[in-house]
Amino acid sequence: MQKESFYKTSDYGNLPDDIGISAGQIPSAVQTLYGILMLLKQGQASGINVDPEQKAFIADAGRRLATGTRDGQIQQSFVISFFVDSGVNGLPRLDQVDAV
């Protein structure tokens, strides 16, 4: 995934400039995951129960200062919920999670 993927509307939307990736930078796996979460988050309904067709919802879970060996770092947390229409045993298969 290239930086331009986060800016093309054909690739599901644009990230705000202050969240995007610097020009010429090849995103790491962590940056790619964070970018995907931000794209999904900005395109989702305003609340978890607003759109029952939406199969994933990402909620902010707050920020805090990390401690221990991560002292000085800031921990940003999210809760990611996936909704499937059937099955309660174990994790859903990929084909059970529809497009958002």
C-alpha positions in Angstrom: 0.0 0.0 0.0 1.4 3.4 -1.0 0.8 6.8 0.5 -1.4 7.7 -2.4 -3.8 4.9 -1.4 -4.9 6.9 1.6 -5.7 10.0 -0.5 -7.6 8.5 -3.5 -11.4 8.5 -3.1 -11.5 5.4 -5.2 -9.6 3.7 -2.4 -12.4 4.3 0.1 -11.7 7.8 1.2 -9.1 10.4 2.2 -7.3 10.7 5.5 -6.9 14.2 6.9 -3.5 15.7 6.2 -2.4 15.6 9.8 -3.0 11.8 9.9 -1.6 10.9 6.5 1.9 9.6 5.6 4.7 11.9 4.6 5.6 12.1 0.9 8.1 9.5 -0.2 7.5 7.3 2.9 6.7 3.7 2.4 4.3 2.8 5.2 5.2 0.1 7.7 2.8 -2.6 8.7 1.8 -0.6 11.8 1.2 2.5 9.8 -0.8 0.6 7.2 -3.0 -0.9 9.9 -3.5 2.5 11.6 -4.3 4.1 8.2 -6.9 1.4 7.5 -8.5 1.9 10.9 -8.7 5.7 10.4 -10.3 5.2 6.9 -12.9 2.8 8.4 -13.5 5.0 11.4 -14.1 8.2 9.3 -16.6 6.3 7.0 -18.6 4.6 9.7 -21.9 5.6 11.3 -22.0 8.0 14.2 -22.8 5.2 16.7 -22.3 1.5 17.1 -26.1 0.8 16.7 -26.9 3.5 14.1 -26.4 1.3 11.0 -27.1 -2.5 11.5 -25.7 -3.2 8.0 -22.3 -2.0 9.1 -20.2 -5.1 9.9 -17.4 -3.4 11.9 -17.3 -0.5 14.3 -14.2 1.2 15.7 -14.5 3.2 18.9 -11.9 5.3 20.6 -10.9 3.8 23.9 -8.8 6.7 25.1 -5.2 7.8 25.6 -2.9 7.4 28.5 0.7 7.7 29.3 2.4 4.4 29.1 4.6 3.1 32.0 7.3 0.6 32.7 9.6 0.0 29.7 7.3 2.2 27.6 7.6 5.1 29.9 7.1 8.4 28.1 5.1 6.9 25.2 1.4 7.6 24.7 -0.9 4.7 24.3 -3.8 5.3 22.0 -6.5 2.5 22.2 -9.4 1.5 20.1 -12.1 -1.1 20.5 -12.9 -2.9 17.2 -16.2 -4.7 17.0 -17.1 -7.1 14.2 -20.7 -8.2 13.6 -21.7 -11.4 11.9 -25.2 -12.7 11.2 -24.6 -16.3 12.4 -22.4 -18.6 14.4 -21.3 -18.1 18.0 -18.4 -20.6 18.3 -14.9 -19.2 18.0 -13.8 -16.4 15.8 -15.8 -15.8 12.6 -14.3 -16.8 9.3 -13.2 -14.1 6.9 -16.1 -14.9 4.6 -18.6 -14.3 7.5 -17.5 -10.7 7.9 -19.0 -8.6 5.1 -17.7 -5.4 3.7 -18.2 -2.3 5.8 
